[in-house]
Amino acid sequence: MKIGSETLDGDILKINLAGRMDVQGTREIDTIFIGYAASSQSVIVDLGAVDFLASMGIRTLLLVAKAISGRGGKLVLLNPDANVTQILEMAGIDTLIPIHRSLDEARLAVVP
């Protein structure tokens, strides 16, 4: 699993994930992911290059979203592929963490 980040205009943190968010992949990025999100109020998680999502990956997304929300911030998911979207919807995660298909929509959703 690969992880990277960039800061967008308006102090929005965009976290880019790539690979499989299974037990091993999630374990590889967990600490870094939580560290990135700990310092930001507005976070977009780009799942466009994530090709598999397991329960451990869902757990990590929920923990980070809860931590950001607890500080009054917002986290949204950007452009997961069809399989990952289906998993998120079946688990009901899309009702807790909004999913957006474009970066512009995602940016508007996290701006306070």
C-alpha distances in whole Angstrom, upper triangle without the diagonal:
4,7,10,14,17,21,23,26,28,25,23,19,16,13,11,7,6,5,6,7,9,10,8,5,7,9,7,7,10,13,12,11,15,16,16,17,20,22,22,24,23,19,18,14,13,12,13,10,9,10,10,11,13,15,13,11,14,16,13,14,18,18,17,19,22,22,22,25,27,27,29,26,24,20,20,17,17,17,15,16,19,17,15,18,20,18,18,22,23,22,24,21,22,25,24,21,23,21,22,22,23,22,26,26,23,24,28,26,25,28,30
4,7,11,14,17,20,23,25,22,20,16,14,10,8,6,5,6,9,10,12,14,12,8,10,11,8,7,11,13,10,10,14,15,14,16,19,20,20,22,21,17,16,13,12,11,12,9,9,12,13,14,16,18,16,13,16,17,15,15,19,19,17,19,22,22,21,24,26,26,28,24,23,19,19,16,16,17,15,17,20,19,16,19,22,20,20,24,25,24,25,22,23,26,24,21,22,21,21,21,21,20,24,24,21,22,26,25,23,26,29
4,7,11,14,16,20,21,19,16,13,11,7,6,5,7,9,11,11,14,15,14,10,10,12,9,7,10,11,8,8,11,12,10,12,15,16,16,19,17,14,13,10,10,10,12,10,10,14,15,15,17,18,16,13,16,17,13,13,17,17,15,17,20,19,18,21,23,23,24,21,19,16,16,14,14,16,15,17,21,20,17,19,22,21,20,23,25,23,24,21,22,25,22,19,20,19,19,20,20,18,21,22,19,19,23,22,20,23,25
4,7,11,13,17,19,16,14,10,8,6,5,7,9,12,15,14,18,19,17,14,14,15,13,10,12,13,9,9,12,12,9,12,15,15,15,17,16,13,12,10,10,12,13,12,13,16,18,18,20,22,19,16,18,19,16,15,19,19,16,17,21,19,18,21,23,22,24,20,19,16,16,15,14,16,16,19,22,22,19,21,24,23,22,25,27,26,26,23,23,26,24,20,21,19,19,19,19,16,19,21,18,18,21,21,19,21,24
4,7,10,13,15,12,10,7,6,4,6,9,12,15,17,17,20,21,20,17,16,18,15,12,14,14,10,9,12,11,8,10,13,12,12,14,13,10,10,9,10,12,14,14,15,19,20,20,22,23,21,18,19,20,16,15,19,18,15,16,19,18,16,19,21,20,21,17,16,14,14,14,14,16,17,20,23,23,20,22,25,24,22,25,28,26,26,22,22,25,23,19,19,18,18,19,17,14,17,19,15,15,19,18,16,18,20
4,6,10,12,10,8,6,5,7,8,12,14,18,21,20,24,25,24,21,20,21,19,16,17,17,14,13,15,14,10,12,14,13,12,14,12,10,10,11,11,14,15,16,17,21,23,22,25,26,24,21,22,23,20,18,21,21,17,18,21,20,17,20,22,21,21,17,16,15,15,15,14,17,18,21,25,26,23,23,27,26,24,27,30,28,28,24,24,26,24,20,20,19,18,18,16,13,15,17,14,13,17,17,15,16,19
4,7,8,6,6,5,6,9,11,15,18,21,24,23,26,28,27,24,22,24,22,18,19,19,16,14,16,14,11,12,14,11,10,12,10,9,10,12,13,16,18,19,20,24,25,25,27,28,26,23,24,24,21,19,21,21,17,18,21,19,16,19,21,19,19,15,15,14,15,16,15,18,20,23,26,28,25,25,28,28,25,28,31,29,29,25,24,26,24,20,20,19,18,19,17,13,14,16,14,12,15,16,13,13,16
4,6,6,5,6,7,10,12,16,19,23,25,24,28,30,29,26,24,26,25,21,22,22,19,17,18,18,14,14,16,14,12,13,10,10,10,12,13,17,17,19,21,24,26,26,28,29,28,24,25,26,23,20,23,23,19,19,22,21,17,19,22,20,19,16,15,14,14,15,14,17,20,23,26,27,25,24,28,28,25,27,31,30,28,25,23,25,23,20,19,18,16,17,14,11,11,14,12,9,12,14,12,11,15
4,6,6,9,10,14,16,20,23,26,29,28,31,33,33,29,28,30,28,25,25,25,22,20,21,20,17,16,18,16,13,13,11,12,12,15,16,20,21,22,24,28,30,29,32,32,31,28,28,29,26,23,25,25,21,21,23,22,19,20,23,20,19,16,16,16,16,18,17,19,22,25,28,30,28,27,31,31,28,30,33,32,30,27,25,27,25,22,20,20,18,19,16,12,12,14,13,9,12,14,12,11,13
4,5,9,11,15,18,21,24,28,30,28,32,33,33,30,28,30,29,25,25,25,22,20,21,20,16,16,17,14,11,11,9,11,12,16,17,21,22,24,26,29,31,29,32,32,31,28,27,28,25,22,24,24,20,19,22,20,17,18,20,17,16,13,13,14,15,18,17,20,23,27,29,31,28,27,31,31,28,29,33,31,30,26,25,25,24,21,19,20,18,20,17,13,12,14,13,9,10,12,10,8,10
4,6,10,13,16,19,23,26,28,26,30,31,31,28,26,27,26,22,22,21,19,17,17,16,13,12,14,11,8,8,7,9,11,14,16,20,21,23,24,28,29,28,30,30,28,25,25,26,23,20,22,21,18,17,19,18,14,16,18,15,15,12,12,13,15,17,17,20,23,26,29,30,27,27,30,30,27,29,32,30,29,25,24,25,23,20,19,20,19,20,18,14,14,16,13,10,12,13,10,9,11
4,6,10,13,16,19,23,25,23,27,28,28,25,23,25,24,20,20,20,17,15,16,15,12,11,13,11,7,8,5,6,7,11,13,16,18,20,21,24,26,24,27,27,25,22,22,23,20,17,19,19,15,14,17,16,13,15,17,15,14,11,10,10,11,13,13,17,19,22,25,27,23,23,26,26,23,25,28,27,25,22,21,22,20,16,16,16,15,17,15,11,12,13,10,8,10,11,8,8,11
4,6,10,13,16,20,21,20,23,25,24,21,19,21,20,16,17,16,14,11,12,12,8,8,11,9,7,8,6,5,6,8,10,14,16,17,18,22,23,22,24,24,22,19,20,20,17,15,17,17,13,13,16,15,12,14,17,15,15,11,11,9,11,12,12,16,17,21,24,25,22,22,25,24,22,24,27,25,24,21,20,22,19,16,16,16,15,17,15,12,14,15,11,10,13,13,10,11,13
4,6,10,13,17,19,17,21,23,23,19,18,20,19,15,16,16,13,11,13,13,9,9,13,12,10,11,9,6,5,6,7,11,12,14,15,18,20,19,22,22,21,17,18,19,16,14,17,17,13,14,17,16,14,16,19,18,17,14,12,10,10,10,9,12,14,17,21,22,19,19,22,22,19,22,25,24,23,19,18,21,19,15,15,14,13,14,13,10,12,13,10,9,13,13,11,13,16
4,6,10,13,15,14,18,19,19,15,14,16,15,11,12,13,10,8,11,11,8,8,12,12,11,13,11,7,6,5,6,9,11,12,12,16,17,16,19,19,18,14,15,17,13,12,15,15,12,13,16,15,14,16,19,18,19,15,13,10,10,10,10,12,13,16,20,20,17,18,21,20,18,21,23,22,22,18,18,20,18,15,15,14,14,15,15,12,15,16,12,13,16,15,13,16,18
4,7,10,13,12,16,18,18,14,13,16,14,11,13,15,12,10,13,14,11,12,16,16,15,16,14,11,8,6,5,7,8,8,9,13,15,15,17,19,18,14,16,17,14,13,16,17,14,15,19,19,17,20,22,22,22,18,16,13,12,10,9,11,11,14,17,18,15,16,20,19,17,21,23,22,22,19,18,21,20,16,16,15,14,14,14,12,16,16,13,14,18,17,16,19,21
4,7,9,9,13,15,14,10,10,13,11,9,11,14,11,9,13,14,12,13,17,18,17,19,17,13,11,7,6,6,8,6,6,10,11,11,14,16,15,11,13,15,12,11,15,16,14,15,19,19,18,20,23,23,24,20,18,14,13,11,10,11,10,12,16,15,13,15,18,16,16,19,21,20,21,17,18,21,19,16,17,15,15,15,16,15,18,19,16,17,21,19,18,21,24
4,7,8,12,14,13,9,11,14,12,10,13,16,14,12,16,17,16,17,20,21,21,22,20,17,14,11,9,7,8,5,5,8,10,11,14,17,15,12,15,17,15,14,18,19,17,19,22,22,22,24,26,27,27,24,21,18,16,13,12,12,11,12,15,14,12,15,18,16,16,20,21,21,22,19,20,23,22,19,19,17,17,17,17,17,21,21,18,20,23,22,22,25,27
4,7,9,12,11,7,10,12,11,11,13,16,15,14,17,19,18,19,22,24,24,25,23,19,17,14,12,9,10,6,5,6,7,9,12,15,14,11,14,16,15,15,18,20,19,20,23,24,24,26,28,29,30,26,24,20,19,16,15,14,12,12,15,13,12,15,17,15,16,20,20,20,22,19,20,24,23,20,21,19,19,19,20,20,24,24,21,23,26,25,25,28,30
4,5,9,8,6,8,11,10,11,13,16,16,14,17,20,19,20,23,25,24,26,24,20,18,15,13,10,11,9,6,6,5,6,8,12,11,9,12,14,13,14,17,18,18,19,22,23,23,25,27,29,29,26,24,20,19,16,16,15,12,12,14,12,10,14,15,13,14,18,18,17,20,18,19,22,22,19,21,19,20,20,22,22,26,25,22,25,28,26,25,29,31
4,7,8,5,5,9,9,9,10,14,14,12,14,17,17,17,20,22,22,23,22,18,17,13,13,10,12,11,7,8,6,5,6,9,7,5,8,10,9,10,13,14,14,16,19,19,20,22,24,25,26,24,21,18,17,14,15,15,12,13,15,12,10,13,15,12,12,16,16,15,17,15,17,20,19,17,18,17,19,20,22,21,25,24,21,24,26,24,23,27,29
4,6,5,6,8,10,11,11,15,16,15,16,19,20,20,22,25,25,26,25,22,20,17,16,14,16,14,10,10,7,6,5,7,6,6,9,11,11,12,15,16,16,18,20,21,23,24,26,28,29,26,24,21,20,17,19,19,15,16,17,14,12,15,16,13,14,17,17,15,18,16,19,22,20,19,21,20,22,23,25,25,29,28,25,27,30,27,27,30,32
4,6,5,6,9,10,10,14,15,15,16,19,20,20,22,25,25,27,26,23,22,19,19,17,19,17,14,14,11,9,7,8,6,7,10,10,10,13,15,15,16,19,20,21,23,25,26,27,29,27,25,22,22,20,21,22,19,19,21,17,15,19,19,15,16,20,19,17,20,18,21,23,22,21,23,22,25,26,28,28,31,30,27,29,32,29,28,32,33
4,6,5,6,9,10,13,14,14,16,18,19,20,22,25,26,28,27,24,23,19,19,17,19,17,14,14,12,11,10,12,9,10,13,13,12,15,18,17,18,21,22,22,24,26,27,29,31,28,27,23,23,21,22,23,20,20,22,19,17,20,21,18,19,23,22,20,23,21,24,26,24,23,25,24,26,27,29,28,32,31,28,30,33,31,29,33,34
4,5,5,7,9,12,12,12,14,16,17,18,20,22,23,25,24,20,19,16,16,13,16,13,10,11,10,10,10,12,9,8,12,13,11,13,16,16,16,19,21,21,22,24,26,27,28,26,24,21,20,18,19,19,16,17,20,17,15,18,19,17,17,21,21,19,22,19,21,24,23,21,23,21,23,24,25,25,28,28,25,27,30,28,26,30,32
4,5,5,6,9,10,9,11,14,15,15,17,20,20,22,22,18,17,14,15,13,16,14,11,13,11,9,9,10,7,6,9,9,8,10,13,12,13,15,17,17,19,21,22,23,25,23,21,18,18,16,18,19,16,18,20,17,15,17,19,16,16,20,20,18,20,17,19,22,20,18,20,20,22,23,24,24,27,26,23,25,28,25,24,27,29
4,6,5,8,10,10,11,14,15,16,17,20,21,24,24,20,20,17,18,17,19,17,15,16,14,13,12,12,8,9,12,11,9,13,15,14,14,17,19,18,20,23,23,24,27,24,23,20,21,20,21,22,20,21,24,21,18,21,22,19,19,23,23,20,23,20,23,25,23,21,24,23,25,27,28,27,30,30,26,28,30,28,26,30,31
4,6,8,8,10,12,13,14,16,17,20,21,24,23,20,20,16,17,16,18,16,14,16,15,14,14,15,12,11,15,14,12,14,17,16,15,19,21,20,21,24,25,25,27,25,24,21,21,20,21,22,20,21,24,22,19,22,24,21,21,25,25,23,25,22,24,27,24,22,25,24,25,26,27,26,29,29,26,27,30,28,26,29,31
4,6,5,6,9,10,10,12,14,16,17,20,19,16,16,13,14,14,16,14,13,15,15,14,14,15,11,10,13,13,10,11,15,13,12,15,18,17,17,21,22,22,24,21,20,17,18,17,18,19,18,20,23,21,18,20,23,20,19,23,24,22,23,20,22,24,22,19,22,21,22,23,24,23,26,26,22,23,27,25,23,26,27
4,6,5,6,9,10,11,12,15,16,18,19,16,16,13,15,15,18,17,15,17,16,14,14,13,10,9,12,10,7,10,12,10,10,13,15,14,15,18,19,19,22,20,19,16,17,16,19,20,19,21,23,22,18,21,23,20,18,22,23,20,22,18,21,23,20,18,21,21,23,24,25,24,27,26,22,24,26,24,22,25,26
4,5,5,6,9,10,10,13,15,18,19,16,17,15,17,18,21,20,18,21,19,18,17,17,13,13,15,13,10,12,14,12,11,14,16,14,15,18,19,19,21,19,19,17,19,19,21,23,22,24,27,25,22,24,26,23,22,25,26,23,25,21,23,25,22,20,23,23,25,27,27,25,28,28,24,24,27,25,23,25,26
4,6,5,6,9,10,12,13,16,17,14,15,13,15,16,19,18,17,20,19,18,18,19,15,14,16,15,11,13,15,13,11,15,16,14,15,19,19,19,21,19,18,16,18,17,19,21,20,23,26,25,21,23,26,24,22,26,27,24,25,22,23,25,22,20,22,22,23,25,25,22,25,26,22,22,25,24,21,23,25
4,5,5,6,9,11,12,14,14,11,12,10,12,13,16,16,14,18,17,15,16,16,13,11,13,12,9,9,12,11,8,11,13,12,12,16,17,17,18,16,15,13,14,14,16,18,17,20,23,22,18,20,23,20,19,22,24,21,22,18,20,22,19,16,18,18,20,21,22,20,22,22,18,19,22,20,18,20,22
4,6,5,6,9,10,13,14,11,13,12,15,16,19,19,17,21,20,17,18,17,14,12,13,12,8,9,11,9,6,10,11,9,10,13,14,14,16,14,14,12,15,15,18,20,20,23,25,24,21,22,24,22,20,23,24,21,22,18,20,21,18,16,19,19,21,23,24,22,24,23,20,20,23,21,18,20,21
4,5,5,7,10,13,14,12,14,14,16,18,21,21,20,23,22,21,21,20,17,16,17,16,12,13,15,12,9,13,14,11,11,15,15,14,17,15,16,14,17,17,19,22,22,25,28,27,24,25,28,25,23,26,28,25,25,22,23,25,21,19,21,22,23,25,25,22,25,25,21,21,23,22,19,21,21
4,6,6,7,11,11,9,11,11,13,16,18,18,18,22,22,20,21,21,18,16,17,16,13,13,15,13,10,12,14,12,11,15,16,14,16,14,14,12,14,15,17,20,20,23,26,26,22,23,26,24,22,25,27,25,25,21,22,23,20,18,19,20,20,22,22,19,21,21,18,17,20,19,16,18,19
4,5,6,8,9,7,10,10,13,15,18,19,18,22,21,19,20,20,17,15,15,15,11,10,12,10,7,9,11,8,7,11,12,11,13,10,10,9,12,13,15,19,19,22,25,25,21,22,25,23,20,23,25,22,22,18,19,20,17,14,16,17,18,21,21,18,20,20,16,16,18,16,13,15,16
4,6,8,11,10,13,14,17,19,22,23,22,25,25,22,23,22,19,18,18,16,13,13,14,11,8,10,11,8,7,11,11,9,12,10,12,12,15,17,19,22,23,26,29,28,24,25,28,26,23,26,28,25,24,21,22,22,19,17,19,21,22,24,24,21,23,23,19,18,21,19,15,17,17
4,7,9,10,13,14,17,20,23,24,23,27,27,25,26,25,22,20,21,20,16,16,17,15,11,13,14,11,9,12,13,10,12,11,12,13,16,18,19,23,24,27,30,30,26,27,30,28,25,28,30,28,27,23,24,24,21,19,20,22,22,25,24,21,22,22,19,17,19,18,15,15,16
4,6,7,10,12,15,18,21,22,22,26,26,24,25,25,23,20,20,19,16,15,16,14,11,11,13,10,8,11,12,9,10,8,9,10,13,15,17,20,22,25,28,28,25,25,28,26,23,26,28,26,25,21,21,22,19,16,17,19,19,22,21,17,18,19,15,14,16,15,11,12,12
4,6,10,13,16,19,22,23,23,27,27,24,26,25,23,21,20,20,17,15,15,14,11,10,12,10,6,8,10,7,7,4,6,8,11,14,16,20,21,25,28,28,25,24,27,26,23,25,27,25,23,20,20,20,17,14,15,17,18,21,20,17,17,17,14,12,13,12,8,9,9
4,7,10,13,16,19,21,21,24,25,23,25,24,23,20,19,19,17,14,15,15,12,10,13,12,8,10,12,10,9,6,5,6,9,12,13,17,19,22,25,26,22,21,25,24,21,23,26,24,22,18,18,18,16,13,13,14,14,17,16,13,14,13,10,9,10,9,5,7,8
4,6,10,13,15,17,17,21,21,19,21,21,20,17,16,17,14,11,13,13,10,9,12,11,8,10,13,12,12,8,6,5,7,9,10,14,15,19,22,22,19,19,22,21,18,20,23,21,20,16,16,17,14,11,12,12,13,15,14,12,13,13,9,9,11,10,7,9,11
4,6,9,12,14,14,18,19,17,20,20,19,16,15,17,14,11,13,15,11,10,14,14,11,13,16,16,15,11,8,6,5,6,7,10,12,16,18,19,16,16,19,19,16,18,21,20,19,15,14,16,14,11,10,10,9,11,11,9,11,10,7,7,10,9,8,11,13
4,6,9,11,11,14,15,14,16,17,16,12,12,14,12,9,12,13,10,10,14,14,12,14,17,17,17,14,11,7,6,5,6,9,10,13,16,17,13,13,17,16,14,16,19,18,17,14,13,16,14,10,11,10,10,12,12,10,13,13,9,11,14,12,11,14,17
4,6,8,9,12,14,13,16,18,17,13,14,16,14,12,15,16,14,14,17,18,16,18,21,21,21,17,14,11,9,6,5,6,7,10,14,15,12,12,16,16,14,17,19,19,19,15,14,17,16,13,12,10,10,10,10,9,13,13,10,12,15,14,13,16,19
4,6,5,8,10,10,13,15,15,11,12,15,13,11,14,16,15,14,18,19,18,19,23,23,23,19,16,13,10,7,6,6,5,8,11,11,8,10,13,13,11,14,17,16,17,14,13,17,16,13,13,10,10,10,12,12,15,15,12,15,18,16,16,19,22
4,6,8,11,12,16,18,18,14,15,18,17,15,18,20,18,18,22,23,21,23,26,26,26,22,19,16,13,9,7,5,5,6,10,11,9,10,14,14,13,16,18,19,19,17,15,19,19,16,15,11,11,9,11,11,15,15,13,16,18,18,18,21,24
4,6,9,11,15,18,17,14,16,19,17,15,19,21,19,20,23,24,23,25,28,28,28,24,22,18,16,12,10,9,8,8,11,12,10,12,15,15,15,18,20,20,21,18,18,22,21,18,18,15,15,13,14,14,18,18,16,19,22,21,21,24,27
4,6,7,11,14,14,10,12,15,14,13,16,18,17,18,21,22,22,23,26,27,27,24,21,17,15,12,11,10,7,7,11,10,8,10,13,12,12,16,17,17,18,16,16,20,19,16,17,14,15,14,16,16,20,20,17,20,23,21,21,25,27
4,7,10,14,14,12,13,17,16,15,18,21,20,21,24,25,25,26,29,30,30,27,24,20,18,14,14,12,8,7,9,8,7,10,12,11,13,15,16,17,19,17,17,21,21,19,19,16,17,16,18,19,23,22,20,23,26,24,24,28,30
4,7,10,11,9,11,14,14,14,16,19,19,19,22,24,24,25,28,29,30,27,24,20,18,15,15,13,10,9,10,7,6,10,11,9,11,14,14,14,17,15,16,20,20,18,19,16,18,18,20,21,25,24,21,24,27,25,25,29,31
4,7,8,6,7,10,11,10,13,15,16,16,19,20,21,22,24,26,27,24,21,18,16,13,14,14,10,10,11,8,6,9,10,7,8,12,12,11,14,12,14,17,16,15,16,15,17,18,20,21,24,23,20,23,26,23,23,27,29
4,5,5,6,9,10,11,13,15,16,17,19,20,22,23,24,27,27,25,23,19,18,16,17,17,14,14,14,11,9,12,12,8,10,13,12,10,14,12,15,18,17,16,18,17,20,21,24,24,27,26,23,26,28,25,25,29,31
4,5,5,6,9,10,10,12,14,15,16,18,20,21,22,25,26,24,22,19,18,16,19,19,16,17,17,14,12,14,13,9,10,13,12,9,12,11,14,16,15,15,18,18,21,22,25,25,28,26,24,27,28,25,25,28,30
4,5,5,6,9,10,11,12,14,15,17,19,20,21,23,25,23,21,18,18,16,19,20,16,18,19,16,13,16,16,12,12,16,15,12,15,13,16,18,16,16,19,19,22,23,26,25,28,27,24,26,28,25,24,28,29
4,5,5,6,9,10,11,12,14,16,17,18,20,22,23,21,18,15,15,13,15,16,13,15,16,14,11,13,14,11,10,14,14,12,14,11,14,17,15,13,16,15,18,20,22,22,25,23,20,23,25,22,21,25,26
4,5,5,6,9,10,11,12,14,15,16,18,20,21,19,17,14,13,12,15,16,13,15,16,14,10,12,12,9,8,11,12,9,10,8,11,13,11,11,13,13,17,19,21,21,24,22,19,22,23,20,20,24,25
4,5,5,6,9,10,10,12,14,15,16,19,20,19,17,14,15,14,17,19,16,19,20,17,14,15,16,13,11,14,14,11,12,10,13,15,12,12,15,16,20,22,24,24,26,24,21,23,25,22,21,24,25
4,5,5,6,8,10,11,12,14,15,17,19,17,15,13,13,13,16,18,16,18,20,18,15,16,18,14,13,16,17,14,15,12,14,16,13,12,15,16,19,21,23,22,24,23,20,21,23,21,19,22,23
4,6,5,6,9,10,11,12,14,16,17,14,12,9,10,9,12,15,13,16,18,16,13,13,15,13,10,14,15,12,13,9,11,13,10,9,12,12,15,17,19,18,21,19,16,18,20,17,16,19,20
4,5,5,6,9,10,10,12,14,15,14,12,10,11,11,15,17,16,19,20,18,15,15,16,14,11,14,15,11,11,8,11,11,8,8,12,13,16,19,21,21,23,21,17,19,21,17,16,20,20
4,5,5,6,9,10,10,13,14,13,13,11,13,14,17,20,18,22,23,22,18,18,20,17,15,17,18,15,15,12,14,15,11,11,15,16,19,22,24,23,25,23,19,21,22,19,17,20,21
4,5,5,6,9,10,11,13,11,10,8,11,12,15,18,17,21,23,22,18,18,21,18,15,18,20,17,16,13,15,15,12,10,14,15,17,20,21,20,22,20,17,18,20,17,14,17,18
4,6,5,6,8,10,11,9,7,6,8,10,14,17,16,20,21,21,17,17,19,17,14,16,18,15,14,11,12,12,9,7,10,13,15,18,19,18,20,18,14,16,17,14,12,15,15
4,5,5,6,9,10,9,9,9,12,14,17,20,20,23,24,24,20,20,22,19,16,18,20,16,15,12,14,13,9,10,13,16,18,22,23,22,23,21,18,19,20,16,14,17,16
4,5,5,7,9,9,10,10,13,15,19,22,22,25,27,26,22,22,24,22,19,21,23,20,19,15,17,17,13,12,15,18,20,23,24,22,24,22,19,19,20,17,15,17,16
4,5,5,7,5,6,7,11,13,16,20,20,24,26,26,22,22,24,22,19,21,23,20,19,16,16,16,13,11,14,16,18,21,21,19,20,19,16,16,17,14,11,13,13
4,5,5,5,6,8,11,14,17,21,21,25,26,26,23,22,24,22,19,20,22,20,18,15,15,14,11,10,13,16,18,21,22,20,21,19,16,16,16,13,11,13,12
4,5,7,9,11,15,18,21,24,24,28,30,29,26,25,27,25,22,23,25,22,20,17,18,17,14,14,16,19,21,25,25,24,24,23,20,20,20,17,14,16,14
4,6,9,11,15,18,21,25,25,29,31,31,27,26,29,27,24,25,28,25,23,20,20,20,16,15,17,20,22,25,25,23,23,22,19,18,19,16,13,14,12
4,7,10,14,17,20,24,25,28,30,30,27,26,28,27,23,24,27,24,22,19,19,18,15,14,16,19,20,23,23,21,21,20,17,16,16,14,11,11,9
4,7,10,14,16,20,21,25,27,28,24,23,26,25,21,22,25,23,21,17,17,17,14,12,13,16,17,20,20,18,18,16,14,13,13,11,8,9,8
4,7,10,13,17,18,22,23,24,21,19,22,21,18,19,22,20,18,15,14,14,11,9,10,12,13,17,16,15,15,13,10,10,11,8,5,8,8
4,7,10,14,14,18,20,21,17,16,19,18,15,17,19,17,16,12,12,12,10,7,8,10,11,14,15,13,14,13,9,10,11,9,7,10,11
4,7,10,11,15,17,18,14,13,16,16,12,14,17,16,14,11,9,11,9,6,5,6,7,11,11,10,12,10,7,9,10,7,7,11,13
4,7,7,11,13,14,11,10,13,13,10,12,16,15,14,10,9,12,11,7,6,5,6,9,10,10,12,11,8,11,12,10,10,14,16
4,6,10,12,14,11,10,14,15,12,14,17,17,16,13,11,14,14,10,9,6,5,6,7,7,10,9,7,10,12,11,12,15,18
4,6,9,11,9,8,12,13,12,13,17,17,17,14,12,16,16,13,11,7,6,5,7,8,12,11,9,13,15,14,15,18,21
4,7,8,6,6,9,10,9,11,14,14,15,12,11,15,15,12,11,8,9,8,11,12,15,14,12,16,18,16,17,21,23
4,6,5,6,9,10,11,12,14,15,16,15,14,17,18,16,15,11,11,10,13,15,18,17,16,19,21,20,21,24,27
4,6,5,6,9,10,10,12,14,15,15,13,17,18,16,15,12,13,11,15,17,20,18,18,21,23,21,23,26,29
4,5,5,6,9,10,11,12,14,14,14,17,18,17,16,14,15,14,18,20,23,21,20,23,25,23,24,28,30
4,5,5,6,9,10,11,12,11,11,15,15,14,14,11,13,13,16,18,21,19,17,21,23,20,21,25,27
4,5,5,6,9,10,10,9,8,12,13,12,11,8,11,11,14,16,19,17,15,19,20,18,20,23,25
4,5,5,6,9,10,10,10,13,15,14,14,12,14,14,18,20,22,20,19,23,24,21,23,26,28
4,5,5,6,9,9,10,13,14,13,14,12,15,16,19,21,24,21,20,23,25,22,23,27,28
4,6,5,6,5,6,9,10,9,10,9,13,14,17,19,21,19,17,20,21,18,19,23,25
4,5,5,6,6,8,10,10,11,10,13,14,18,20,22,19,18,21,22,19,20,24,25
4,5,8,9,10,12,13,14,13,17,18,22,24,26,23,21,25,26,22,24,27,29
4,5,8,9,10,11,13,13,17,19,22,24,26,23,21,24,25,22,22,26,27
4,5,6,7,9,11,12,15,18,21,22,24,21,19,22,22,19,20,24,24
4,5,5,6,8,9,13,16,18,19,21,18,16,19,20,16,17,21,22
4,5,5,5,6,10,13,16,17,18,15,14,17,17,14,15,19,20
4,6,7,9,12,15,18,19,20,17,15,18,18,14,16,19,19
4,6,9,13,16,19,19,20,17,15,17,17,13,14,17,17
4,7,10,13,15,15,17,14,11,14,14,11,11,15,16
4,7,10,12,13,14,11,9,12,12,8,10,13,15
4,7,9,11,12,9,8,12,12,10,12,15,17
4,6,7,9,6,6,9,10,9,11,14,17
4,7,9,7,8,11,12,12,14,16,20
4,5,5,6,9,10,11,13,15,18
4,5,5,6,9,10,11,12,16
4,5,5,6,9,10,11,15
4,5,5,6,9,10,14
4,5,5,7,9,12
4,5,6,6,10
4,6,5,9
4,6,8
4,6
4
